[in-house]
Amino acid sequence: MSPSAHSAAKGQQSAEQALRADSARRRIKGVSMDALLLARMQFAANITFHILFPTVSIALGWVLLWFRLRWLKTNDQGWLDAYRFWTKVFALTFALGVVSGVTMSFQFGTNWPGYMERVGNIAGPLLAYEVLTAFFLEAGFLGVMLFGHGKVSEKVHLMATFFVALGTTLSAFWILSLNSWMQTPAGHEVIDGVFHAKDWLAVLFNPSFPYRFVHMLLASTLTVAFFMIGLASWQILRAVAGRSAPRVLRAGLTLAAVTIPIQMVVGDFHGLNTLEHQPQKIAALEAVWNTERGAPLLLFAIPDEAARTNHFEIAIPRLGSLILTHDANGEIKGLNDFRDRHPPVLPLFFAFRVMVGMGVLMLLASWTGWWLYRRAGWRTERLPRPLLGVFAAMTFSGWIATVAGWYVTEIGRQPYIVFGLIRTAEVASDVAAPLIATTLALYVTLYLALIVAYVAVLKYMAEKPEEVLEQEARDRAATPPGAITPPLATSPGSRS
C-alpha cells in the first residue's frame, strides 16, 4: 500500500471511530435518565428473581448425587427418601430458573441493544457455549434422573444425576466467565468501537473470574445447606418428619459449618482482587470519600453522596485498611479521586453489610446447631424447639446473602456496563420511559406471584412428605421397572 493510500485508510478509520464515538454520545443524550433508571430497575428485577433458582440448583445437584451415593452404600431408606424429596425441589427450581432466564435474555434486545452491538462477539459465543455444553446436558439427563429410578440400572441413574450436577456447574462457569469479563475485561481488542476476542483463554480466565466463580459455588452451597436445615427443622416442628429429616438436618448443618469459613477466606481474596482492579467499588462499599491510610471500618453510617460525607458513623479505627489491604496503615483510595466514575454509594454500602451480616448469622447458627445436635446424639427430639424455630426462619438466608452480594457486584460496576470501557447509558435503547415502567410493573407482579407459589409448594411438600413420596410410588408402580435391573430392596435405615 502506498503512503498516501495508507494515510487515507488511517484517516477513514479515524473518521469511523469518531463517528461511532459521536453516535454513542448522542445515544447517551437521547436516553432520558428516567428511561435509563427504569431499564436498570427492570433488569435488576429480572436478575434478582432469576439468581434465586440457579443459586439453589448449582449445589443441589451435587447434594442429590451424595444422597444417591449414601443410599447405594448403606441401603438406608432414609437416604433414598431424601433423594426423592429433594429431587422434586430440584425439578421445581430448575423449571423456574429456565423461565426467568429466558425473559432476562429478551432484555438484551429490548432495553440494551447496544450491548450486543458492541460486545456481541464475546458475549454471544459464551452464552451459546452455556446452552450447548451446560443446559443441554442438564436437560438431557434430567428426565432420567426424575423418572428413571427403577427403570434403568442404578449405575445409569447415578450417572444421570452426576451429569445433571455437572451441567449446573458448567452453566455457572460460562455465565460467571462472561459476567467477570464485564467486571475485569481482558483478552480483547477494539476495532471500530466493536470488541473482538483476541485471546479466548484471557477472556475466560480474566482477573476476577477465579475468585467470583468459587465465591458463587460456595454461596450456592450455603444456600442449599440452609434450605436443607430450614425445611428439615420445619418438618420436625410440625411433627411430620420422616426417615430423611434427621439425616438431612445433620448433612445441612455439617455442610454449612464447613463451608462458611471457607467462603470467608475466599471473600477476603476476592476483596483484594477487587481493590486492585476496581478500587472505586471498594471505596463505595466502605464509604471512603478521601484517600487515606489506616482507614476505619464503618460498622454503620449513612453516606451522603451530595455532601461527600457520612452521617452517624460508628467506626473501628484502622480496621478497614487491615481487612482490605492486610496492613493497618494500608492506603484506600477515596471516592473523590473518581468523581463521575464511581458507583452509587448508599445502596452499595448497605448491600455489602447485609451480605456480611447474614454470613455472620449463618456461621453462628450452623456452628451452634451442629454442636448442640452432636451433644444430643444426633437425635432431633432432644433439640430445643426455639433452635429449630431459628433454623426454620433462616431457610432463605442464603437467598438474602446472595442477592445482596449480586447487588454489590452489579451496582458496583456502575456507571459502566463493561468496566472502564463502556458506560451503561451508551448501550441503552430509546424506548420511552412509560413503556418500560409498564413492563417493569408486569414483571414484578408476575415474579412476586411466582415466588409466592414456589414457597407455597415447598411448604406443602415439607408438611406432607409422606404424601409426596406415596404419590411418587404410585406413579412408579404404574410403569413396570426396566429389564436391566430391578429396584434395590430396601430395609429399615440405620443412623448412617
C-alpha positions as CSV (number, residue, x, y, z in Angstrom):
1,M,0.0,0.0,0.0
2,S,1.3,3.4,-0.9
3,P,1.9,6.0,1.8
4,S,-0.9,8.1,0.5
5,A,-3.3,5.2,0.5
6,H,-2.2,4.1,4.0
7,S,-2.8,7.6,5.2
8,A,-6.2,7.7,3.6
9,A,-7.1,4.3,5.2
10,K,-6.0,5.6,8.6
11,G,-7.9,8.8,8.1
12,Q,-11.1,6.8,7.2
13,Q,-10.6,4.6,10.2
14,S,-10.2,7.6,12.5
15,A,-13.3,9.2,11.0
16,E,-15.3,6.0,11.6
17,Q,-14.2,5.8,15.2
18,A,-15.0,9.5,15.7
19,L,-18.4,8.9,14.1
20,R,-19.1,5.9,16.4
21,A,-18.0,7.9,19.4
22,D,-20.2,10.8,18.4
23,S,-23.1,8.3,17.9
24,A,-22.5,6.9,21.4
25,R,-22.6,10.5,22.8
26,R,-25.8,11.2,21.0
27,R,-27.3,8.0,22.3
28,I,-26.4,8.9,25.9
29,K,-28.0,12.3,25.3
30,G,-31.0,10.7,23.6
31,V,-31.8,8.4,26.5
32,S,-33.6,10.1,29.3
33,M,-32.3,9.4,32.8
34,D,-35.8,8.2,33.8
35,A,-35.8,5.6,31.0
36,L,-32.2,4.5,31.8
37,L,-33.1,4.1,35.5
38,L,-36.2,2.2,34.7
39,A,-34.4,-0.1,32.3
40,R,-31.8,-0.8,35.0
41,M,-34.5,-1.4,37.6
42,Q,-36.2,-3.8,35.2
43,F,-33.0,-5.8,34.6
44,A,-32.4,-5.7,38.4
45,A,-35.8,-7.2,39.0
46,N,-35.1,-9.9,36.5
47,I,-31.7,-10.9,37.8
48,T,-32.9,-10.7,41.4
49,F,-35.7,-13.2,40.6
50,H,-33.6,-15.4,38.3
51,I,-30.5,-15.7,40.5
52,L,-32.6,-17.3,43.3
53,F,-33.0,-20.5,41.4
54,P,-29.5,-21.2,39.9
55,T,-28.2,-20.4,43.4
56,V,-30.2,-23.5,44.6
57,S,-29.8,-25.8,41.6
58,I,-26.0,-25.4,41.3
59,A,-25.2,-27.0,44.6
60,L,-28.4,-29.1,45.0
61,G,-27.3,-31.3,42.0
62,W,-24.2,-32.4,43.9
63,V,-26.2,-32.9,47.2
64,L,-28.5,-35.2,45.3
65,L,-25.5,-37.1,44.0
66,W,-24.3,-37.5,47.5
67,F,-27.7,-38.7,48.7
68,R,-27.7,-41.3,45.9
69,L,-24.2,-42.5,46.9
70,R,-25.2,-42.8,50.6
71,W,-28.3,-44.8,49.5
72,L,-26.2,-47.2,47.4
73,K,-23.6,-47.6,50.1
74,T,-25.9,-48.1,53.1
75,N,-29.1,-49.3,51.6
76,D,-30.7,-47.0,54.1
77,Q,-34.3,-46.0,53.1
78,G,-33.9,-42.6,54.7
79,W,-31.3,-41.5,52.2
80,L,-33.5,-42.7,49.3
81,D,-36.4,-40.7,50.8
82,A,-34.2,-37.7,51.0
83,Y,-33.1,-38.1,47.4
84,R,-36.6,-38.4,46.1
85,F,-37.9,-35.5,48.1
86,W,-35.1,-33.1,47.1
87,T,-35.2,-34.2,43.5
88,K,-38.7,-32.7,43.4
89,V,-37.3,-29.5,44.9
90,F,-34.6,-29.5,42.2
91,A,-37.2,-30.0,39.4
92,L,-39.3,-27.1,40.6
93,T,-36.3,-24.9,41.0
94,F,-34.9,-25.8,37.6
95,A,-38.2,-25.0,35.9
96,L,-38.4,-21.5,37.4
97,G,-34.8,-20.9,36.6
98,V,-35.2,-21.7,32.9
99,V,-38.4,-19.5,32.6
100,S,-36.8,-16.5,34.3
101,G,-33.6,-16.9,32.3
102,V,-35.5,-16.7,29.0
103,T,-37.2,-13.4,29.9
104,M,-33.9,-11.9,31.0
105,S,-32.3,-12.6,27.7
106,F,-35.1,-10.7,25.9
107,Q,-34.0,-7.5,27.5
108,F,-30.7,-7.5,25.6
109,G,-32.7,-6.7,22.6
110,T,-35.5,-4.5,24.1
111,N,-33.6,-2.4,26.6
112,W,-29.9,-2.8,25.8
113,P,-29.4,-3.3,22.1
114,G,-26.1,-1.5,22.1
115,Y,-24.6,-4.2,24.4
116,M,-24.7,-6.9,21.8
117,E,-23.7,-4.4,19.1
118,R,-20.5,-3.6,21.0
119,V,-19.6,-6.9,22.8
120,G,-21.7,-9.5,21.0
121,N,-18.5,-11.1,19.5
122,I,-17.5,-12.0,23.1
123,A,-20.9,-12.3,24.9
124,G,-22.6,-14.3,22.1
125,P,-20.2,-17.3,22.0
126,L,-20.1,-17.5,25.8
127,L,-23.9,-17.6,26.1
128,A,-24.1,-20.1,23.3
129,Y,-21.5,-22.3,25.0
130,E,-23.6,-22.2,28.1
131,V,-26.6,-23.5,26.2
132,L,-24.7,-26.2,24.2
133,T,-22.5,-27.6,26.9
134,A,-24.5,-27.0,30.1
135,F,-28.2,-26.5,29.5
136,F,-28.5,-29.4,27.0
137,L,-26.5,-31.6,29.4
138,E,-28.8,-30.8,32.3
139,A,-32.0,-31.1,30.3
140,G,-30.9,-34.3,28.6
141,F,-30.3,-36.2,31.8
142,L,-32.9,-34.5,34.0
143,G,-35.6,-36.8,32.7
144,V,-33.6,-39.9,33.5
145,M,-32.9,-38.5,37.0
146,L,-36.5,-37.6,37.7
147,F,-38.3,-40.6,36.2
148,G,-35.7,-43.3,35.6
149,H,-35.2,-44.8,39.1
150,G,-36.2,-48.4,38.9
151,K,-36.5,-48.2,35.1
152,V,-32.7,-48.0,34.4
153,S,-29.8,-49.6,36.2
154,E,-28.6,-47.9,39.4
155,K,-25.3,-47.1,37.6
156,V,-27.1,-45.4,34.8
157,H,-29.3,-43.4,37.2
158,L,-26.3,-42.4,39.2
159,M,-24.6,-41.3,36.0
160,A,-27.6,-39.2,35.1
161,T,-27.6,-37.5,38.5
162,F,-23.8,-36.8,38.0
163,F,-24.3,-35.2,34.6
164,V,-27.2,-33.0,35.8
165,A,-24.9,-31.8,38.7
166,L,-22.1,-31.2,36.2
167,G,-24.4,-29.3,33.9
168,T,-25.4,-26.8,36.6
169,T,-21.7,-26.2,37.4
170,L,-20.8,-25.7,33.7
171,S,-23.6,-23.3,33.4
172,A,-22.2,-21.2,36.3
173,F,-18.8,-21.4,34.7
174,W,-19.9,-19.8,31.4
175,I,-22.2,-17.2,32.9
176,L,-19.7,-16.1,35.5
177,S,-16.9,-16.0,33.0
178,L,-18.9,-13.5,30.9
179,N,-20.0,-11.5,33.9
180,S,-16.5,-11.4,35.3
181,W,-15.2,-10.3,32.0
182,M,-17.6,-7.3,32.2
183,Q,-16.0,-6.5,35.6
184,T,-12.4,-7.1,34.6
185,P,-12.2,-7.1,30.8
186,A,-9.1,-8.8,29.3
187,G,-8.1,-10.7,26.2
188,H,-9.9,-8.4,23.7
189,E,-9.2,-5.8,21.1
190,V,-11.4,-3.0,19.9
191,I,-11.9,-2.5,16.2
192,D,-14.1,0.4,15.1
193,G,-15.7,0.5,18.5
194,V,-16.6,-3.2,18.4
195,F,-15.0,-5.7,20.8
196,H,-13.4,-8.8,19.5
197,A,-11.8,-11.7,21.3
198,K,-8.0,-11.7,20.9
199,D,-7.2,-14.4,23.4
200,W,-10.1,-16.6,24.5
201,L,-8.2,-18.0,27.5
202,A,-7.6,-14.5,28.8
203,V,-11.3,-13.7,28.2
204,L,-12.5,-16.8,30.0
205,F,-10.0,-16.6,32.9
206,N,-10.0,-12.9,33.3
207,P,-8.5,-11.5,36.6
208,S,-11.7,-11.6,38.7
209,F,-13.1,-14.9,37.3
210,P,-11.4,-17.5,39.6
211,Y,-12.5,-15.6,42.8
212,R,-16.0,-14.9,41.6
213,F,-16.6,-18.5,40.3
214,V,-15.5,-20.1,43.6
215,H,-17.4,-17.4,45.6
216,M,-20.6,-18.2,43.8
217,L,-20.2,-22.0,44.1
218,L,-19.7,-21.6,47.8
219,A,-22.7,-19.2,48.0
220,S,-24.9,-21.8,46.3
221,T,-23.6,-24.5,48.8
222,L,-24.6,-22.3,51.7
223,T,-28.0,-21.5,50.2
224,V,-28.7,-25.2,49.8
225,A,-27.4,-26.1,53.2
226,F,-29.8,-23.7,54.9
227,F,-32.7,-24.9,52.6
228,M,-32.0,-28.4,54.0
229,I,-31.6,-27.1,57.6
230,G,-34.8,-25.0,57.4
231,L,-37.1,-27.5,55.7
232,A,-36.0,-30.4,57.9
233,S,-36.4,-28.2,61.0
234,W,-39.9,-27.2,59.9
235,Q,-40.9,-30.9,59.4
236,I,-39.6,-31.7,62.9
237,L,-41.5,-28.8,64.4
238,R,-44.7,-29.8,62.6
239,A,-44.3,-33.4,63.7
240,V,-44.3,-34.6,60.1
241,A,-40.6,-35.6,59.9
242,G,-40.0,-38.9,58.1
243,R,-36.9,-41.0,58.0
244,S,-35.0,-38.5,55.9
245,A,-35.4,-35.4,58.1
246,P,-32.7,-36.2,60.8
247,R,-30.2,-37.1,58.1
248,V,-30.9,-34.0,56.0
249,L,-30.6,-31.8,59.1
250,R,-27.3,-33.3,60.0
251,A,-26.0,-33.1,56.5
252,G,-27.1,-29.4,56.1
253,L,-25.6,-28.3,59.4
254,T,-22.3,-30.1,58.6
255,L,-22.2,-28.6,55.1
256,A,-22.9,-25.1,56.3
257,A,-20.4,-25.3,59.2
258,V,-17.6,-26.4,57.0
259,T,-18.4,-24.1,54.0
260,I,-18.9,-20.8,55.6
261,P,-15.3,-20.3,57.0
262,I,-14.0,-21.3,53.5
263,Q,-16.4,-18.7,52.0
264,M,-15.0,-16.0,54.3
265,V,-11.4,-16.8,53.2
266,V,-12.4,-16.8,49.5
267,G,-14.3,-13.5,50.1
268,D,-11.1,-12.0,51.5
269,F,-9.1,-12.9,48.4
270,H,-11.9,-11.6,46.2
271,G,-11.8,-8.3,48.1
272,L,-8.1,-8.0,47.5
273,N,-8.6,-8.6,43.8
274,T,-11.4,-6.0,43.7
275,L,-9.2,-3.5,45.4
276,E,-6.6,-4.0,42.7
277,H,-8.9,-3.8,39.7
278,Q,-11.9,-1.8,40.9
279,P,-10.8,0.5,43.7
280,Q,-13.8,2.8,43.3
281,K,-16.1,-0.2,44.1
282,I,-14.2,-0.8,47.4
283,A,-14.3,2.9,48.2
284,A,-18.1,3.0,47.7
285,L,-18.9,-0.1,49.7
286,E,-16.8,1.3,52.6
287,A,-17.9,4.9,52.0
288,V,-14.3,6.2,51.9
289,W,-14.5,9.7,50.4
290,N,-10.9,10.8,50.6
291,T,-7.8,8.7,50.0
292,E,-6.4,7.8,53.3
293,R,-4.1,5.4,55.2
294,G,-5.3,3.5,58.2
295,A,-8.9,3.8,57.1
296,P,-11.5,2.8,59.8
297,L,-14.1,0.0,59.4
298,L,-17.6,1.6,59.4
299,L,-20.0,-0.6,61.2
300,F,-22.7,1.8,60.4
301,A,-23.1,5.2,58.6
302,I,-25.4,7.0,56.3
303,P,-23.4,8.0,53.3
304,D,-24.4,11.4,51.8
305,E,-23.2,11.5,48.2
306,A,-24.3,15.1,47.7
307,A,-22.3,16.4,50.6
308,R,-19.5,13.8,50.0
309,T,-19.5,12.7,53.7
310,N,-21.0,10.2,56.1
311,H,-23.5,10.8,58.9
312,F,-23.9,8.9,62.2
313,E,-20.7,7.0,61.8
314,I,-19.9,4.0,64.1
315,A,-16.3,3.1,63.2
316,I,-13.4,0.9,64.4
317,P,-10.1,2.7,63.7
318,R,-7.7,1.2,61.2
319,L,-9.7,-2.0,60.9
320,G,-10.9,-1.1,57.4
321,S,-7.4,-0.9,56.0
322,L,-6.3,-4.0,57.9
323,I,-9.1,-6.1,56.4
324,L,-8.9,-4.6,52.8
325,T,-5.1,-4.5,52.4
326,H,-3.9,-6.7,55.3
327,D,-2.0,-3.7,56.6
328,A,-3.3,-1.4,59.3
329,N,-1.7,1.5,57.6
330,G,-2.7,0.4,54.1
331,E,-4.0,3.1,51.6
332,I,-7.6,3.1,50.5
333,K,-8.3,5.4,47.5
334,G,-11.3,7.7,48.1
335,L,-14.3,8.3,46.0
336,N,-13.3,11.9,45.4
337,D,-10.4,10.5,43.2
338,F,-13.0,9.1,40.8
339,R,-15.8,11.7,40.8
340,D,-18.1,10.7,37.8
341,R,-16.5,7.2,37.6
342,H,-17.8,5.6,40.8
343,P,-21.0,3.7,41.6
344,P,-23.8,5.0,43.8
345,V,-22.6,4.8,47.4
346,L,-25.7,4.3,49.6
347,P,-27.1,1.0,48.1
348,L,-23.6,-0.5,47.8
349,F,-22.7,0.4,51.3
350,F,-25.8,-1.3,52.8
351,A,-25.9,-4.2,50.4
352,F,-22.4,-5.2,51.5
353,R,-23.3,-5.0,55.1
354,V,-26.4,-7.1,54.6
355,M,-24.3,-9.8,52.9
356,V,-21.6,-9.8,55.6
357,G,-24.1,-9.7,58.4
358,M,-26.1,-12.6,57.0
359,G,-22.9,-14.5,56.6
360,V,-22.1,-14.0,60.3
361,L,-25.5,-15.1,61.3
362,M,-25.2,-18.3,59.2
363,L,-21.8,-19.0,60.8
364,L,-23.2,-18.7,64.3
365,A,-26.4,-20.7,63.5
366,S,-24.5,-23.6,61.8
367,W,-21.7,-23.9,64.4
368,T,-24.1,-23.7,67.3
369,G,-26.6,-26.0,65.7
370,W,-24.0,-28.7,64.8
371,W,-22.5,-28.6,68.3
372,L,-25.9,-28.9,70.0
373,Y,-27.1,-31.6,67.6
374,R,-24.0,-33.6,68.2
375,R,-24.4,-33.3,72.0
376,A,-28.0,-34.5,71.6
377,G,-26.6,-37.7,70.0
378,W,-28.0,-36.7,66.6
379,R,-31.5,-37.2,68.0
380,T,-33.9,-34.5,66.8
381,E,-36.3,-34.9,69.7
382,R,-33.5,-33.6,72.1
383,L,-33.0,-30.4,70.2
384,P,-34.5,-27.2,71.7
385,R,-37.6,-26.1,69.8
386,P,-36.5,-22.5,69.8
387,L,-33.4,-23.6,68.0
388,L,-35.4,-25.4,65.4
389,G,-37.5,-22.3,65.0
390,V,-34.4,-20.2,64.3
391,F,-33.3,-22.8,61.7
392,A,-36.8,-22.7,60.0
393,A,-36.7,-18.9,60.0
394,M,-33.3,-19.0,58.3
395,T,-34.4,-21.3,55.4
396,F,-34.0,-18.5,52.9
397,S,-31.0,-16.7,54.5
398,G,-28.7,-17.9,51.6
399,W,-31.0,-16.1,49.2
400,I,-30.7,-12.8,51.1
401,A,-26.9,-13.0,51.2
402,T,-26.7,-14.0,47.5
403,V,-29.0,-11.2,46.3
404,A,-27.1,-8.7,48.4
405,G,-23.8,-9.9,47.0
406,W,-25.1,-9.6,43.5
407,Y,-26.2,-6.1,44.1
408,V,-22.7,-5.3,45.4
409,T,-21.3,-6.8,42.2
410,E,-23.6,-5.3,39.7
411,I,-24.3,-1.9,41.2
412,G,-20.6,-1.7,42.0
413,R,-19.7,-1.8,38.3
414,Q,-21.7,1.3,37.5
415,P,-21.6,3.7,35.7
416,Y,-20.1,1.1,33.3
417,I,-21.6,-2.0,31.7
418,V,-18.1,-3.1,30.7
419,F,-15.9,-1.7,33.5
420,G,-13.9,1.3,32.5
421,L,-14.7,0.8,28.8
422,I,-18.4,1.2,28.0
423,R,-20.8,3.2,30.0
424,T,-24.3,1.8,30.7
425,A,-26.0,4.7,29.1
426,E,-24.2,4.1,25.8
427,V,-25.9,0.8,25.1
428,A,-29.4,1.7,26.3
429,S,-32.3,1.7,23.9
430,D,-34.5,4.7,23.3
431,V,-37.7,3.0,24.5
432,A,-39.9,5.5,26.2
433,A,-39.9,5.5,30.0
434,P,-43.7,4.9,30.3
435,L,-43.4,1.7,28.3
436,I,-40.5,0.4,30.4
437,A,-42.4,1.3,33.6
438,T,-45.4,-0.7,32.3
439,T,-43.4,-3.8,31.6
440,L,-41.5,-3.4,34.8
441,A,-44.8,-3.4,36.8
442,L,-45.9,-6.5,34.9
443,Y,-42.6,-8.3,35.5
444,V,-42.6,-7.5,39.3
445,T,-46.2,-8.6,39.6
446,L,-45.5,-11.9,37.8
447,Y,-42.3,-12.6,39.8
448,L,-44.0,-11.9,43.1
449,A,-46.8,-14.3,42.2
450,L,-44.2,-17.0,41.1
451,I,-42.1,-16.6,44.2
452,V,-45.1,-16.9,46.5
453,A,-46.2,-20.0,44.6
454,Y,-42.7,-21.5,44.8
455,V,-42.5,-21.0,48.6
456,A,-46.1,-22.3,49.0
457,V,-45.2,-25.5,47.1
458,L,-42.1,-26.0,49.2
459,K,-44.2,-25.6,52.3
460,Y,-46.8,-28.1,51.1
461,M,-44.1,-30.6,50.2
462,A,-42.3,-30.1,53.6
463,E,-45.6,-30.5,55.5
464,K,-46.8,-33.6,53.6
465,P,-43.6,-35.5,52.8
466,E,-45.2,-39.0,53.1
467,E,-48.0,-37.9,50.7
468,V,-45.4,-36.7,48.2
469,L,-43.4,-39.9,48.4
470,E,-46.5,-42.1,48.2
471,Q,-47.7,-40.3,45.1
472,E,-44.3,-40.9,43.5
473,A,-44.5,-44.6,44.5
474,R,-47.9,-44.8,42.7
475,D,-46.5,-43.1,39.7
476,R,-43.6,-45.5,39.6
477,A,-45.8,-48.5,40.1
478,A,-47.9,-47.5,37.0
479,T,-44.8,-48.2,34.8
480,P,-43.0,-51.5,35.2
481,P,-39.3,-51.4,36.1
482,G,-36.8,-51.8,33.3
483,A,-35.3,-55.1,32.4
484,I,-31.8,-54.1,33.2
485,T,-32.0,-54.3,37.0
486,P,-35.0,-54.1,39.3
487,P,-35.0,-51.5,42.1
488,L,-32.8,-52.4,45.0
489,A,-34.6,-54.0,48.0
490,T,-35.0,-51.6,50.9
491,S,-34.5,-52.1,54.5
492,P,-35.1,-50.0,57.6
493,G,-32.3,-47.5,57.8
494,S,-29.6,-47.1,60.4
495,R,-28.3,-43.7,61.6
496,S,-25.6,-43.6,59.0
